[in-house]
Amino acid sequence: MNNGDTAWLLVSAALVMIMTPGLALFYGGMVRRKNILGTIMQSFIIIGLISVEWILVGYSMAFGPDRGGIIGDLSWFALNGVGLAPFKDYAATVPHQAFMIYQMMFAVITPALITGAFAERFKFSTFLVFTLLWALLVYNPVAHWVWGIGGWIRNLGALDFAGGTVVHITSGVSALAAALVVGKRKGFGVDNMAPHNLPMTVLGAAILWFGWFGFNAGSALAAGDLSTSAFVATHTAAAVATLSWVFTEWIHRGKPTVLGAASGCVAGLVAITPAAGFVQPMGALVIGLLAGAACYGAVMMKGRLGYDDSLDVVGVHCVGGTLGALATGLFATTVVNAGGANGLLYGNPKQFAVQALAAGVSLVYSFVVSYVLLLVLDKTMGLRIAKEDEVMGLDLSEHGEAGYNW
């Protein structure tokens, strides 16, 4: 047991936890004022819902004893056997419960990311059921494939330091399924749907940037050289992506926007997530440069493709996560992490192929399961609020409150 490693992991867990309220503010500022509480509530309630699910079954499904490389069994139900002694297969120098609570915060924020795709029109009751089932059917299995001892993608040698595949690809492509099944907001393309409070969005982005150091550097699971390297890579990519998005937008649209700067930093953070513990600073710089421009382009494409991804989840998280997973296969080097692998640019083309396979499988599986789940819920519970309630806004129609009384 190492007190320094334990302290760092617990602090990192707290940093990742605060990312979900940060996401609530980031999303809340981008919706219309009549939907701010409904949007914030979707992220906030997930902290409670998924935390309980994780304690009861989620952790055991994702990290418990392997069953065929597909899923963990339920022998750790309700944290049975998950005590304070280290579990060396995952983190040898910290209490097992410290590793569990750290991973809980990843499980919490991932479905919260999806909510941006169906903002301003989803029934709260159906949302709760969808979130719980999505965690059970998508997040937990993919987390086991990629991170769990015995998981088949882990056994292939795929690299995902902090969740580019497990978190961002799964949520990003599930957001696309949600946007397609739920349909467009009433008045989409006609009504003014501009963000109502961009300072709130920037505050949310800043909290995300801050918390992401726990997300990525904390994934070293120890305080030391690897956590330092991941910290530096994370900040480098975020800073460069902020500039990349802003200057791409400036060239394309004629003006640099505050929303673009906030979105750019998140795009860079998303893209560096799988690579943070495997790449050198220059690799992180290139990843951030690509992420800012590519994610901006993806967001611009949604207008041409015609789907209503309200808060750009697909363009930032699906595209950014996929780019990051592939870039890991290019820029990874054992100079940074002897426990990783060299990528294509360091003489190992096989790693790029493995990264592409892991990303492709995660994309297809998450989309198909999410799409079918949403169709079933639409037929049984209904996904959307009534048209008159949508006009009124989620705050009053779903929660009986107003975000602003002026």
Secondary structure, DSSP 8 states (H G I E B T S, - for coil): --HHHHHHHHHHHHHHHHHHHHHHHHHHHHS-GGGHHHHHHHHHHHHHHHHHHIIIIIHHHHHSSEETTTEE-STTGGGTT--SS-BTTTBTTS-HHHHHHHHHHHHHHHHHHHGGGGTTTB-HHHHHHHHHHHIIIIIHHHHHHHHSTT-HHHHHT---SSSIIIIIIHHHHHHHHHHHHH---TTTTTS----S-HHHHHHHHHHHHHHHHHHHGGGGSSSSHHHHHHHHHHHHHHHHHHHHHHHHHHHHHSS--HHHHHHHHHHHHHHHTTTTTT--HHHHHHHHHHHHHHHHHHHHHHHHHT---TT-HIIIIIHHHHHHHHHHHHH--TTT-TTS---GGGT-HHHHHHHHHHHHHHHHHHHHHHHHHHHHHHHHT-SB--HHHHHH-HHHHHHS--S---
